[in-house]
Every structure is written in C-alpha cells, then in structure tokens.
Amino acid sequence: QDTTEPLCLDGMTYKGNQVLVTLCSLQKSSLKWSWTDYYQLRNEGNTLCLSVQENHTVGGSEDVPIKMSHCDQNDDKQKWICTGGFLKNLALNKCINASWKPFK
C-alpha cells in the first residue's frame, strides 16, 4: 500500500533488532534520531545505533537488512552519511531503500 504521509525509521526493535518503517509521529521517541560525533545515528528511544547486518542477503538479492545494535564508534557498519536526501552506509557504500506495508 502506498502512502503520501511521511515515513520514518522506527528504532523500536522487532524480530532480532530489525528496524521498521512506519508513519511518522512527533510523540514517539523511537522515531527520533540524533547524529553522534562518529557518523552514527542513535535512536533517542533506546539509545541504540542504526547498523547494517553483516553477510546477509534477502532472497538472493543484494538487499541488506538494517538493525539496531549497541553503539560502537569503531564499527563501520554503524557509520552513515546523508547524501542527496538518502542515508548511505559507509561500510557497504549503499543507501537505505525502504518500503512500508501496514500490519494486518
């Protein structure tokens, strides 16, 4: 289902610390993020950092799930930049490509 409403990454962990895409809400702390001094995105709700899963493919594609993990300034899988309106992981040199499907 497509939506024209703004979408956010939700740091409330789900199934092995995977990150959800959900409708944005200013009241929900798990949707609020801040940059660290080490190019990490830290979730204000749980203080974990956005990370990519290592050595993981989905259905034979090159898609790599993102997850929450304890912040480690030396972990390149947690380093991100914002470029051209996209979040790009520095370890994999890939941008986040997310879609939203409501729960049934």
All heavy atoms as an XYZ file, in Angstrom:
824
protein
N       0.849     -1.182      0.000
C       0.000      0.000      0.000
C       0.886      1.233      0.000
O       1.770      1.374      0.814
C      -0.892     -0.034      1.237
C      -1.711      1.211      1.396
C      -2.629      1.105      2.606
O      -2.765      0.073      3.199
N      -3.250      2.198      2.932
N       0.642      2.112     -0.923
C       1.388      3.366     -0.996
C       0.759      4.380     -0.067
O      -0.433      4.372      0.179
C       1.393      3.914     -2.422
C       2.219      3.053     -3.347
O       3.170      2.421     -2.859
O       1.900      3.004     -4.542
N       1.575      5.274      0.447
C       1.073      6.340      1.299
C       1.771      7.636      0.923
O       2.907      7.623      0.490
C       1.290      6.025      2.786
O       0.774      7.115      3.555
C       2.749      5.797      3.115
N       1.062      8.735      1.059
C       1.677     10.028      0.816
C       2.106     10.666      2.127
O       2.679     11.737      2.136
C       0.695     10.972      0.094
O      -0.507     11.070      0.872
C       0.372     10.449     -1.293
N       1.820     10.002      3.248
C       2.229     10.517      4.549
C       3.715     10.258      4.753
O       4.264      9.295      4.228
C       1.420      9.849      5.657
C      -0.072     10.146      5.564
C      -0.839      9.514      6.699
O      -0.452      9.715      7.861
O      -1.816      8.805      6.410
N       4.385     11.115      5.547
C       5.822     10.914      5.779
C       6.093      9.600      6.512
O       5.342      9.208      7.402
C       6.214     12.106      6.656
C       5.040     12.996      6.748
C       3.858     12.282      6.203
N       7.173      8.952      6.105
C       7.571      7.689      6.725
C       8.853      7.886      7.518
O       9.706      8.691      7.144
C       7.782      6.615      5.663
C       6.555      6.270      4.830
C       6.917      5.273      3.746
C       5.440      5.731      5.696
N       8.996      7.127      8.602
C      10.169      7.227      9.479
C      10.714      5.846      9.795
O       9.982      4.848      9.757
C       9.779      7.899     10.799
S       9.399      9.647     10.650
N      11.989      5.798     10.123
C      12.586      4.576     10.651
C      12.234      4.493     12.125
O      12.417      5.450     12.873
C      14.102      4.603     10.488
C      14.631      4.568      9.070
C      16.151      4.686      9.069
C      14.205      3.302      8.359
N      11.726      3.351     12.535
C      11.314      3.148     13.925
C      12.364      2.299     14.629
O      12.605      1.160     14.257
C       9.953      2.465     13.965
C       9.311      2.488     15.339
O      10.053      2.617     16.334
O       8.081      2.375     15.420
N      12.994      2.862     15.653
C      14.037      2.165     16.382
C      13.522      1.177     17.414
O      14.305      0.507     18.062
N      12.187      1.078     17.555
C      11.638      0.076     18.459
C      11.949     -1.281     17.842
O      11.458     -1.604     16.761
C      10.130      0.254     18.620
C       9.513     -0.750     19.575
S       7.751     -0.449     19.826
C       7.100     -0.918     18.233
N      12.792     -2.060     18.467
C      13.302     -3.283     17.839
C      12.210     -4.322     17.654
O      11.273     -4.428     18.415
C      14.455     -3.871     18.658
O      14.005     -4.099     19.984
C      15.634     -2.918     18.675
N      12.390     -5.107     16.600
C      11.406     -6.089     16.172
C      12.144     -7.243     15.518
O      12.986     -7.029     14.648
C      10.454     -5.419     15.167
C       9.488     -6.333     14.488
C       8.331     -6.735     15.142
C       9.711     -6.773     13.199
C       7.427     -7.571     14.518
C       8.810     -7.602     12.563
C       7.671     -7.996     13.231
O       6.782     -8.818     12.610
N      11.874     -8.452     15.924
C      12.467     -9.652     15.309
C      13.975     -9.540     15.132
O      14.462     -9.250     14.042
C      11.813     -9.954     13.967
C      10.442    -10.540     14.067
C       9.975    -10.987     12.691
C       8.606    -11.596     12.768
N       8.119    -12.006     11.459
N      14.729     -9.733     16.163
C      16.181     -9.718     16.051
C      16.757     -8.344     15.830
O      17.728     -8.182     15.115
N      16.138     -7.330     16.405
C      16.614     -5.950     16.344
C      16.493     -5.308     14.965
O      17.174     -4.342     14.675
C      18.048     -5.827     16.857
C      18.128     -6.073     18.342
O      17.147     -5.940     19.050
N      19.302     -6.427     18.813
N      15.638     -5.858     14.093
C      15.421     -5.222     12.795
C      14.654     -3.921     12.974
O      13.895     -3.752     13.916
C      14.663     -6.162     11.860
C      15.502     -7.331     11.411
C      14.781     -8.184     10.396
O      13.767     -7.793      9.834
N      15.315     -9.365     10.157
N      14.859     -3.011     12.061
C      14.233     -1.691     12.101
C      12.988     -1.701     11.226
O      12.989     -2.266     10.139
C      15.231     -0.617     11.607
C      14.589      0.743     11.564
C      16.458     -0.610     12.504
N      11.930     -1.059     11.703
C      10.693     -0.965     10.945
C      10.579      0.393     10.263
O      11.173      1.366     10.722
C       9.490     -1.126     11.883
C       9.345     -2.455     12.602
C       8.172     -2.392     13.566
C       9.156     -3.584     11.618
N       9.816      0.448      9.207
C       9.430      1.706      8.580
C       7.971      1.911      8.943
O       7.140      1.017      8.759
C       9.602      1.654      7.048
C       9.080      2.920      6.409
C      11.059      1.419      6.694
N       7.651      3.080      9.476
C       6.287      3.348      9.935
C       5.920      4.802      9.674
O       6.775      5.599      9.286
C       6.162      3.001     11.440
O       4.806      3.090     11.838
C       7.010      3.904     12.286
N       4.674      5.124      9.879
C       4.227      6.508      9.738
C       4.874      7.349     10.834
O       4.998      6.911     11.975
C       2.703      6.594      9.836
C       1.929      5.880      8.721
C       0.436      5.953      9.000
C       2.242      6.475      7.371
N       5.277      8.554     10.494
C       5.952      9.429     11.454
C       4.988      9.950     12.511
O       3.807     10.161     12.242
C       6.584     10.618     10.732
S       7.901     10.138      9.602
N       5.524     10.138     13.712
C       4.770     10.704     14.827
C       5.745     11.444     15.723
O       6.744     10.872     16.157
C       4.072      9.597     15.617
O       3.603     10.095     16.845
N       5.464     12.705     16.014
C       6.356     13.501     16.864
C       6.335     13.044     18.312
O       7.250     13.345     19.072
C       5.976     14.977     16.782
C       6.176     15.636     15.422
C       5.656     17.073     15.442
C       7.637     15.621     15.029
N       5.309     12.312     18.716
C       5.189     11.884     20.110
C       5.980     10.615     20.419
O       6.212     10.302     21.572
C       3.714     11.641     20.475
C       2.887     12.900     20.591
C       2.532     13.519     19.246
O       2.335     12.811     18.262
N       2.482     14.838     19.177
N       6.407      9.890     19.433
C       7.041      8.590     19.651
C       8.562      8.719     19.672
O       9.173      9.056     18.663
C       6.588      7.641     18.539
C       6.588      6.207     18.916
C       5.891      5.390     17.855
C       6.162      3.929     18.124
N       5.760      3.070     17.044
N       9.189      8.446     20.812
C      10.645      8.616     20.933
C      11.424      7.640     20.058
O      12.544      7.933     19.653
C      11.083      8.491     22.391
O      10.827      7.191     22.879
N      10.842      6.491     19.732
C      11.558      5.510     18.902
C      11.691      5.984     17.452
O      12.406      5.366     16.667
C      10.858      4.148     18.955
O       9.571      4.222     18.388
N      11.015      7.092     17.095
C      11.123      7.654     15.748
C      12.082      8.837     15.692
O      12.270      9.433     14.639
C       9.745      8.103     15.253
C       8.670      7.028     15.172
C       7.354      7.631     14.717
C       9.083      5.897     14.263
N      12.700      9.165     16.832
C      13.606     10.317     16.900
C      15.051      9.821     16.917
O      15.401      8.912     17.654
C      13.305     11.146     18.145
C      11.904     11.741     18.096
C      11.585     12.491     19.360
C      10.150     12.997     19.302
N       9.774     13.641     20.548
N      15.879     10.458     16.092
C      17.274     10.048     15.918
C      18.175     11.256     16.071
O      17.782     12.385     15.787
C      17.459      9.460     14.519
C      16.597      8.274     14.252
C      15.289      8.277     13.858
C      16.960      6.904     14.381
N      14.824      7.000     13.721
C      15.833      6.130     14.038
C      18.146      6.258     14.748
C      15.845      4.748     14.047
C      18.152      4.875     14.755
C      17.020      4.135     14.409
N      19.413     11.006     16.476
C      20.404     12.083     16.527
C      21.736     11.542     16.014
O      22.020     10.348     16.105
C      20.548     12.625     17.954
O      20.960     11.599     18.832
N      22.532     12.454     15.463
C      23.862     12.084     14.960
C      24.846     12.090     16.122
O      24.813     12.975     16.967
C      24.335     13.089     13.910
C      23.616     12.998     12.608
C      22.630     13.814     12.163
C      23.836     12.041     11.573
N      22.211     13.423     10.912
C      22.941     12.338     10.524
C      24.705     10.960     11.427
C      22.888     11.600      9.346
C      24.651     10.218     10.253
C      23.763     10.536      9.233
N      25.748     11.109     16.141
C      26.861     11.134     17.087
C      28.046     11.826     16.412
O      27.989     12.144     15.221
C      27.287      9.718     17.519
O      27.942      9.077     16.416
C      26.103      8.890     17.995
N      29.107     12.019     17.148
C      30.324     12.602     16.574
C      31.069     11.633     15.658
O      32.059     11.997     15.041
C      31.272     13.039     17.693
C      30.716     14.204     18.503
O      29.875     14.961     17.965
O      31.117     14.343     19.668
N      30.571     10.373     15.573
C      31.262      9.336     14.808
C      30.425      8.849     13.622
O      30.532      7.705     13.211
C      31.614      8.169     15.730
C      32.439      8.614     16.908
C      31.850      8.829     18.148
C      33.801      8.869     16.774
C      32.605      9.264     19.230
C      34.554      9.308     17.843
C      33.952      9.505     19.066
O      34.697      9.942     20.126
N      29.555      9.718     13.085
C      28.719      9.411     11.918
C      27.705      8.309     12.185
O      27.268      7.620     11.268
C      29.573      9.031     10.689
C      30.483     10.133     10.236
C      31.818     10.151     10.621
C      30.009     11.166      9.449
C      32.656     11.176     10.226
C      30.844     12.191      9.039
C      32.163     12.191      9.434
O      32.988     13.208      9.026
N      27.313      8.140     13.432
C      26.314      7.147     13.780
C      24.965      7.836     13.973
O      24.903      9.004     14.343
C      26.684      6.441     15.089
C      27.968      5.658     15.011
C      28.490      5.359     16.394
O      28.882      6.252     17.128
N      28.481      4.089     16.757
N      23.896      7.074     13.753
C      22.554      7.540     14.059
C      22.071      6.800     15.300
O      21.890      5.575     15.267
C      21.612      7.273     12.884
C      21.698      8.284     11.760
C      20.930      7.802     10.537
C      21.156      9.630     12.222
N      21.891      7.554     16.389
C      21.477      6.960     17.663
C      19.995      7.244     17.880
O      19.533      8.368     17.737
C      22.283      7.525     18.818
C      21.915      6.897     20.143
C      22.705      7.401     21.330
N      23.477      8.575     21.033
C      24.723      8.782     21.459
N      25.339      7.912     22.183
N      25.346      9.900     21.157
N      19.269      6.196     18.233
C      17.847      6.327     18.486
C      17.625      6.894     19.884
O      18.209      6.423     20.852
C      17.161      4.972     18.345
C      15.672      5.092     18.457
O      15.122      4.980     19.541
N      15.021      5.332     17.345
N      16.771      7.920     19.977
C      16.532      8.557     21.263
C      15.662      7.714     22.181
O      15.666      7.900     23.389
C      15.915      9.943     21.047
C      16.898     10.899     20.408
C      16.362     12.312     20.278
O      15.384     12.659     20.965
O      16.934     13.075     19.484
N      14.926      6.755     21.631
C      14.061      5.909     22.440
C      14.800      4.816     23.179
O      14.493      4.505     24.329
N      15.816      4.219     22.541
C      16.512      3.089     23.162
C      18.031      3.268     23.217
O      18.726      2.378     23.672
C      16.171      1.781     22.443
C      16.539      1.804     20.973
O      17.387      2.575     20.539
N      15.898      0.957     20.199
N      18.553      4.369     22.742
C      19.983      4.718     22.697
C      20.839      3.722     21.908
O      22.054      3.716     22.041
C      20.591      4.940     24.106
O      20.640      3.709     24.814
C      19.822      5.991     24.889
N      20.217      2.894     21.067
C      20.968      2.002     20.184
C      21.243      2.731     18.871
O      20.601      3.722     18.555
C      20.180      0.719     19.922
C      19.891     -0.166     21.131
C      18.981     -1.323     20.738
C      21.175     -0.676     21.758
N      22.200      2.204     18.106
C      22.577      2.828     16.838
C      22.105      2.011     15.649
O      22.007      0.782     15.712
C      24.100      2.995     16.775
S      24.707      4.361     17.779
N      21.846      2.716     14.560
C      21.447      2.088     13.309
C      22.666      1.389     12.706
O      23.750      1.960     12.640
C      20.931      3.169     12.360
C      20.246      2.717     11.088
C      18.934      2.000     11.415
C      19.976      3.912     10.196
N      22.474      0.145     12.270
C      23.580     -0.659     11.764
C      23.090     -1.530     10.612
O      21.894     -1.762     10.467
C      24.118     -1.543     12.897
O      25.191     -2.334     12.460
N      24.004     -2.010      9.788
C      23.653     -2.999      8.771
C      24.056     -4.373      9.283
O      25.007     -4.519     10.041
C      24.335     -2.711      7.408
C      23.789     -1.452      6.792
C      25.838     -2.646      7.527
N      23.299     -5.395      8.848
C      23.634     -6.763      9.231
C      24.743     -7.267      8.332
O      24.715     -7.049      7.122
C      22.407     -7.667      9.124
C      21.370     -7.365     10.172
C      20.248     -8.380     10.162
O      20.384     -9.480      9.665
N      19.117     -7.996     10.717
N      25.669     -7.936      8.932
C      26.834     -8.431      8.206
C      26.513     -9.729      7.480
O      25.810    -10.583      8.003
C      27.966     -8.671      9.199
C      29.317     -8.771      8.580
C      30.403     -8.752      9.641
O      30.103     -8.835     10.832
O      31.563     -8.668      9.257
N      27.035     -9.883      6.254
C      26.926    -11.133      5.486
C      25.494    -11.643      5.416
O      25.208    -12.766      5.767
C      27.831    -12.211      6.096
C      29.270    -11.793      6.110
O      29.740    -11.111      5.211
N      29.982    -12.179      7.144
N      24.582    -10.811      4.973
C      23.181    -11.203      4.933
C      22.580    -10.774      3.609
O      22.731     -9.645      3.193
C      22.434    -10.530      6.085
C      21.062    -11.085      6.297
N      20.024    -10.827      5.445
C      20.566    -11.878      7.260
C      18.942    -11.438      5.885
N      19.239    -12.071      6.975
N      21.914    -11.706      2.923
C      21.182    -11.346      1.714
C      19.729    -11.757      1.887
O      19.412    -12.657      2.658
C      21.757    -12.033      0.461
O      21.702    -13.446      0.662
C      23.178    -11.594      0.194
N      18.848    -11.110      1.179
C      17.419    -11.395      1.258
C      16.975    -11.946     -0.082
O      17.034    -11.253     -1.090
C      16.630    -10.107      1.597
C      15.146    -10.399      1.614
C      17.078     -9.543      2.926
N      16.548    -13.188     -0.100
C      16.022    -13.778     -1.331
C      16.997    -13.759     -2.486
O      16.595    -13.640     -3.631
N      18.291    -13.865     -2.205
C      19.289    -13.881     -3.259
C      19.617    -12.507     -3.812
O      20.436    -12.374     -4.696
N      18.972    -11.475     -3.304
C      19.256    -10.121     -3.791
C      20.412     -9.531     -2.990
O      20.938    -10.152     -2.085
C      18.013     -9.241     -3.647
O      17.807     -8.932     -2.285
N      20.767     -8.323     -3.333
C      21.833     -7.642     -2.611
C      21.286     -6.788     -1.467
O      22.019     -6.007     -0.877
C      22.642     -6.778     -3.565
C      23.445     -7.590     -4.560
C      24.368     -6.718     -5.380
O      24.666     -5.589     -4.970
O      24.801     -7.179     -6.441
N      19.999     -6.927     -1.161
C      19.413     -6.170     -0.061
C      20.024     -6.617      1.258
O      20.180     -7.811      1.509
C      17.901     -6.371     -0.002
C      17.193     -5.742     -1.182
O      17.794     -4.872     -1.837
O      16.044     -6.117     -1.442
N      20.371     -5.657      2.076
C      20.963     -5.943      3.380
C      20.085     -5.299      4.443
O      19.894     -4.084      4.435
C      22.404     -5.383      3.478
C      22.989     -5.657      4.849
C      23.270     -5.975      2.390
N      19.527     -6.100      5.355
C      18.665     -5.523      6.390
C      19.434     -4.589      7.317
O      20.625     -4.766      7.555
C      18.159     -6.733      7.165
C      18.392     -7.906      6.283
C      19.581     -7.550      5.445
N      18.720     -3.591      7.824
C      19.296     -2.724      8.839
C      18.731     -3.140     10.188
O      17.656     -3.733     10.278
C      19.027     -1.233      8.544
C      17.541     -0.969      8.345
C      19.814     -0.774      7.346
C      17.207      0.486      8.147
N      19.479     -2.879     11.237
C      19.086     -3.309     12.574
C      19.576     -2.290     13.586
O      20.285     -1.337     13.250
C      19.680     -4.682     12.890
C      21.203     -4.667     12.983
C      21.765     -5.999     13.406
C      23.271     -5.894     13.612
N      23.821     -7.096     14.206
N      19.219     -2.516     14.824
C      19.689     -1.711     15.943
C      20.745     -2.518     16.684
O      20.608     -3.724     16.848
C      18.533     -1.389     16.893
C      17.384     -0.650     16.244
S      17.847      0.912     15.488
C      18.533      1.776     16.870
N      21.808     -1.859     17.106
C      22.826     -2.538     17.906
C      23.477     -1.527     18.850
O      23.325     -0.313     18.666
C      23.872     -3.215     17.020
O      24.456     -2.298     16.141
N      24.153     -2.032     19.865
C      24.823     -1.143     20.815
C      25.841     -0.288     20.062
O      26.563     -0.777     19.204
C      25.504     -1.945     21.931
C      24.505     -2.605     22.831
N      23.818     -1.911     23.798
C      24.069     -3.869     22.884
C      22.991     -2.731     24.417
N      23.125     -3.938     23.882
N      25.865      0.984     20.375
C      26.735      1.923     19.665
C      28.204      1.606     19.912
O      28.618      1.385     21.043
C      26.426      3.351     20.109
S      24.759      3.881     19.707
N      28.953      1.547     18.841
C      30.390      1.290     18.893
C      31.045      2.214     17.865
O      30.905      1.997     16.662
C      30.675     -0.176     18.572
C      32.153     -0.508     18.511
O      33.004      0.405     18.653
O      32.469     -1.684     18.298
N      31.738      3.219     18.336
C      32.314      4.218     17.436
C      33.310      3.636     16.444
O      33.631      4.261     15.434
C      32.972      5.337     18.231
C      34.207      4.907     18.983
C      34.705      5.989     19.917
O      33.929      6.737     20.489
N      36.012      6.073     20.075
N      33.799      2.418     16.680
C      34.758      1.777     15.774
C      34.106      0.833     14.774
O      34.798      0.241     13.949
C      35.804      1.010     16.592
C      36.599      1.938     17.479
O      37.096      2.961     17.026
N      36.683      1.611     18.755
N      32.791      0.679     14.842
C      32.077     -0.245     13.960
C      31.641      0.486     12.685
O      30.720      1.299     12.706
C      30.861     -0.818     14.687
C      30.154     -1.896     13.902
O      30.488     -2.111     12.714
O      29.245     -2.536     14.472
N      32.293      0.185     11.570
C      31.973      0.845     10.312
C      30.564      0.537      9.814
O      30.005      1.288      9.031
C      32.989      0.474      9.227
C      34.332      1.145      9.456
O      34.377      2.165     10.175
O      35.329      0.649      8.918
N      29.964     -0.564     10.258
C      28.598     -0.901      9.855
C      27.588      0.064     10.472
O      26.428      0.082     10.085
C      28.269     -2.345     10.238
C      29.113     -3.379      9.505
C      28.741     -4.794      9.857
C      28.836     -5.174     11.289
N      30.146     -5.132     11.929
N      28.023      0.897     11.416
C      27.165      1.892     12.059
C      27.421      3.306     11.538
O      26.830      4.252     12.021
C      27.378      1.881     13.575
C      26.958      0.616     14.244
C      27.161      0.677     15.747
O      27.602      1.666     16.305
N      26.834     -0.411     16.403
N      28.259      3.455     10.553
C      28.616      4.793     10.061
C      27.777      5.148      8.840
O      27.709      4.390      7.874
C      30.096      4.849      9.715
C      30.945      4.365     10.877
C      32.002      5.290     11.253
C      32.695      4.680     12.478
N      33.695      5.430     13.003
N      27.149      6.334      8.901
C      26.224      6.783      7.879
C      26.521      8.222      7.476
O      27.035      8.997      8.272
C      24.786      6.721      8.407
C      24.378      5.366      8.859
C      24.575      4.818     10.104
C      23.725      4.361      8.096
N      24.080      3.546     10.148
C      23.545      3.234      8.927
C      23.266      4.316      6.778
C      22.931      2.077      8.489
C      22.647      3.158      6.346
C      22.481      2.049      7.191
N      26.172      8.548      6.244
C      26.173      9.950      5.807
C      24.843     10.202      5.103
O      24.188      9.277      4.631
C      27.356     10.290      4.870
C      27.351      9.411      3.614
C      28.680     10.202      5.606
C      28.341      9.854      2.555
N      24.456     11.453      5.063
C      23.263     11.849      4.323
C      23.741     12.489      3.027
O      24.465     13.483      3.047
C      22.437     12.822      5.159
S      20.855     13.192      4.424
N      23.378     11.888      1.903
C      23.827     12.395      0.613
C      22.669     12.343     -0.379
O      22.017     11.310     -0.520
C      25.042     11.592      0.091
O      25.410     12.079     -1.185
C      24.782     10.114      0.007
N      22.389     13.456     -1.004
C      21.309     13.515     -1.983
C      19.948     13.147     -1.412
O      19.105     12.626     -2.122
N      19.750     13.363     -0.117
C      18.478     13.027      0.519
C      18.368     11.581      0.948
O      17.315     11.140      1.387
N      19.443     10.818      0.836
C      19.449      9.409      1.217
C      20.442      9.166      2.343
O      21.458      9.862      2.441
C      19.846      8.517      0.027
C      18.844      8.513     -1.078
C      18.971      9.385     -2.147
C      17.762      7.655     -1.053
C      18.054      9.402     -3.170
C      16.829      7.658     -2.074
C      16.978      8.537     -3.135
N      20.170      8.151      3.157
C      21.146      7.705      4.153
C      22.000      6.619      3.524
O      21.482      5.620      3.038
C      20.444      7.144      5.395
C      19.798      8.164      6.302
C      19.036      7.457      7.424
C      20.854      9.085      6.886
N      23.311      6.829      3.527
C      24.234      5.876      2.920
C      25.147      5.300      3.995
O      25.746      6.032      4.782
C      25.084      6.561      1.858
C      26.054      5.627      1.159
C      27.033      6.405      0.317
C      26.667      6.335     -1.127
N      27.673      6.974     -1.983
N      25.245      3.967      4.013
C      26.147      3.294      4.938
C      27.556      3.328      4.369
O      27.781      2.954      3.210
C      25.689      1.853      5.180
C      26.594      1.135      6.133
O      27.520      0.463      5.721
N      26.333      1.303      7.419
N      28.518      3.769      5.166
C      29.885      3.918      4.676
C      30.602      2.586      4.493
O      31.468      2.455      3.634
C      30.673      4.824      5.619
C      30.194      6.277      5.673
C      31.016      7.085      6.651
C      30.229      6.908      4.292
N      30.267      1.564      5.283
C      30.939      0.265      5.155
C      30.566     -0.418      3.840
O      31.419     -1.008      3.176
C      30.593     -0.636      6.337
N      29.282     -0.354      3.471
C      28.814     -1.039      2.266
C      28.688     -0.114      1.063
O      28.475     -0.583     -0.057
C      27.450     -1.681      2.535
C      27.412     -2.758      3.611
C      26.002     -3.293      3.757
C      28.382     -3.876      3.289
N      28.749      1.195      1.309
C      28.560      2.182      0.251
C      27.196      2.005     -0.431
O      27.077      2.088     -1.649
C      29.695      2.110     -0.773
C      29.790      3.388     -1.587
O      29.478      4.464     -1.098
N      30.192      3.248     -2.829
N      26.162      1.719      0.396
C      24.802      1.532     -0.101
C      23.858      2.431      0.677
O      24.068      2.706      1.850
C      24.349      0.081      0.066
C      25.041     -0.885     -0.849
C      24.415     -2.250     -0.721
C      25.044     -3.210     -1.715
N      24.365     -4.493     -1.697
N      22.780      2.847     -0.004
C      21.761      3.686      0.617
C      20.601      2.833      1.129
O      20.356      1.737      0.630
C      21.214      4.693     -0.384
S      22.439      5.905     -0.915
N      19.890      3.386      2.094
C      18.689      2.726      2.594
C      17.596      2.851      1.540
O      17.327      3.928      1.031
C      18.227      3.349      3.924
C      19.237      3.023      5.030
C      16.831      2.849      4.300
C      18.888      3.626      6.369
N      16.989      1.730      1.230
C      15.857      1.673      0.317
C      14.743      0.976      1.073
O      14.753     -0.237      1.231
C      16.220      0.902     -0.945
C      15.067      0.839     -1.921
O      14.090      1.564     -1.790
N      15.182     -0.042     -2.893
N      13.801      1.748      1.589
C      12.777      1.174      2.460
C      11.396      1.323      1.849
O      11.115      2.267      1.124
C      12.822      1.864      3.822
N      10.545      0.363      2.159
C       9.137      0.443      1.763
C       8.281      0.187      2.996
O       8.748     -0.380      3.979
C       8.818     -0.561      0.663
O       9.081     -1.863      1.115
N       7.043      0.601      2.920
C       6.148      0.474      4.054
C       4.940     -0.341      3.688
O       4.324     -0.127      2.655
C       5.705      1.869      4.515
C       4.751      1.856      5.657
C       5.048      1.569      6.968
C       3.349      2.124      5.630
N       3.926      1.658      7.730
C       2.859      2.010      6.938
C       2.465      2.472      4.623
C       1.537      2.205      7.274
C       1.128      2.677      4.962
C       0.688      2.546      6.267
N       4.610     -1.310      4.538
C       3.391     -2.092      4.395
C       2.740     -2.141      5.772
O       3.392     -2.535      6.749
C       3.701     -3.504      3.912
C       4.253     -3.546      2.512
C       4.534     -4.940      2.071
C       5.159     -4.917      0.686
N       5.627     -6.207      0.254
N       1.483     -1.765      5.867
C       0.831     -1.777      7.185
C       0.643     -3.198      7.693
O       0.497     -4.135      6.909
C      -0.516     -1.097      6.927
C      -0.757     -1.256      5.465
C       0.591     -1.314      4.812
N       0.659     -3.342      9.028
C       0.378     -4.643      9.629
C      -1.080     -4.978      9.425
O      -1.937     -4.113      9.416
C       0.689     -4.628     11.129
C       2.137     -4.625     11.444
C       2.729     -3.512     12.029
C       2.931     -5.712     11.159
C       4.071     -3.508     12.327
C       4.273     -5.717     11.447
C       4.841     -4.609     12.038
N      -1.365     -6.248      9.253
C      -2.764     -6.675      9.101
C      -3.301     -7.154     10.424
O      -2.630     -7.622     11.250
C      -2.857     -7.787      8.065
C      -2.504     -7.287      6.689
C      -2.676     -8.362      5.671
C      -2.310     -7.794      4.311
N      -2.532     -8.710      3.249
